[in-house]
Amino acid sequence: MNNPRQNPNAQFVSGIRELIRGREHKILEELQPLVESRSVRLDLSSIERIDAAGLAALVSLYCAASKAGHEFTVVNPPRHVARILAIVGLDRILVSNDSGETLPPGPWPESRMDRIAA
């Protein structure tokens, strides 16, 4: 697959604020045809909320792009999104290695969810 930074056909997509249940279908409808036709870099810098449905949508987009022979990567995840991606192991698959956007090594401050899960 081509590196989307060097691929002149790579599409940079931004402006998504929520990747949550109920909104994931619209995002998939808009982005799936795009990832099937070219490499895509999805800018997550404006994401305020993400849930399991949003993560599933990202995985679906990645799979569709891979099947079509293209890359799908995410860049600029805010810290809370980068942390979620790292917890579920999607940071190694979705976050562009050359974007410089990686989650700093832990330990991270304890979150409310960490206390609930304990």
Secondary structure by P-SEA (a helix, b strand, c coil): cccccccccbbbbcccccccccaaaaaaaacaaaaacbbbbbbccccccccaaaaaaaaaaaaaaaaacbbbbbccccaaaaaaaaaacccccccccccccccccccccccaaaaaac
